[in-house]
Amino acid sequence: MKPKLEVKLGNLTFKNPVLTASGTFGYGLEYSPFIDLNLLGGIVVKGLSLNPKQGNPTPRIYETPCGMINSIGLQNIGYEAFAREKLPFLRRFNTNIIVNFFGENLDEYLEMATRLEQTDGVHALEMNVSCPNKKSEWRRMGINPQLLREAVKEVRKQVRKPLIVKLSPQVTDIAEMAKICEEEGADAVSLINTIPAMVIDIKTRRSFLGTPTGGLSGPAIRPVAVRAVWEVAGVVKIPIVGMGGIMTAEDALQFIIAGATFVAVGTANFINPRATIELIEGIEKFLVAEEIRDINELIGTFRQ
Amino acid sequence: MNKFTEAKVISNEKLKEDIFLISIETAFAQQPKPGQFYILRTNERFDPLLGRPFSIFDAEENKLKFLYRIKGKGTSLISKLKENAQISITGPLGRGYPSPEGDFIVIAGGIGLASVYYLLRKFPQRAYLFYGVRNREEVLFYESLRDLSKELCVATECGSVGYQGLVTEVFKERGLRLNLPIYACGPMVMIKELDKIIEERENKCFVAVEERMACGIGACLGCVIETKNGMQRVCTEGPVFELRELKL
């Protein structure tokens, strides 16, 4: 018998737990020559802001052992162009569309939340708490518990659709941050975002990137991410979207056993554009082999 | 759906100290355009994590050839691939050179030859080819280039063969007056010099550029280059750009 892969986020149903990680899947259409987007649990599109954003200077990527550091700088086409040019294409597919968003300050977060709430075809929102504006006090919302609490509380007021908060691993206690999101009404938390990292060219003494630091992703960070998911699962009841270096179904299953309801595929998309589909097939195979009838029975079953 | 596929290595020949020519075979015919590229991955291990993008050097039905120089870990691993090794490839990707209508000029600097050879093969005996390398030893495929081009002009920095000097200097002296569209690939210093040379002219000039790349299909925005129309993706809007559009 085919095992049940369906999972829920608030009152939204997903045909399986496999999502794409924001920033690694463009606006979906880039991958449509390679996979059938209808098969995905959901598509989390590239981080979106109110106005278009040019992003960081080049070079923007650098490879490290079993990983890569990126310094894209949240380049995106802005809300209007997304709604006009990208969303109509995405709406043709039978999958959930989740829009990752951010702002230059709290007002912009709220404006984006309001607009996305009113946009047909957007099923859920993912709030990126890594505010890029170095001049705004809100740049610290991802790492300061009080600011996070206020930001999530205010955004929640604008949004009835399912709201996911994407957490940064750059904190002392990620479980505390997740708990705050739950208390302020978030429907889910997603973790981990990339880990701040640095690579130096010893001859020029400059960064190998166009900026001093970037975000580390890929298999190198996976054990850190699994641990973070396990810690968060210990304190919150809302679903967790686990991500960080997932390359295979086996990797994804670790996250699910640690407590994740959903898994998101990021960097693996760059290496194998069919990674998401292979993950769904692999998870299903595992469930059959282990005689588990429903994926929900596996979530958070880590044994100590 | 078949842009991502497995391929088998037919040969991987060392041409010079650090320059290799790899030939691979896929299950179905490939139809790349000159200037497009493929991403090659040696599988299974995640270090290095990413595939490596290579310009299409030559193609015939289901066989593809790539000319490359060992630059780091990724290309070094690829250079060690033996006959019958399995690799995965994604491609053809990107926007290649527009098809030349009549005669045209090709300027290749060093390993930049990898990007323009297929153009010469597709449009034989129509190109005035200016090919620059450091010395005699670095000249590759001399006979084929002579046969494929209308006129071949080799430039070496030391003068050990052909004209002495930079390929751009030789082009300025002998090619500029031809007033034909230019197709070029080479190091950034060459592209910048070319930009200065054609500043006052009206020749169309298409250049293939390089940038570190992750996905190769336009999703990650890692390989962008600054142009007059903002940041553009080398993998999607490029790798061939109209030179005057670039902000160098």
Interface residues (C-beta under 8 A of the other chain):
Chain A: G23 T24 F25 G26 E30 Y31 P33 F34 I35 K46 Q54 G55 T58 P59 R60 I61 Y62 E63 P65 C66 G67 M68 N70 I72 Q75 G218 P219 M247 T267 N269 F270 I271 N272 P273 R274
Chain B: M1 K3 F4 R41 F46 D47 P48 L49 L50 G51 K73 G74 S88 T90 E211 R212 M213 A214 C215 G216 I217 G218 A219 C220 L221 G222 C223 V224 I225 E226 G230 M231
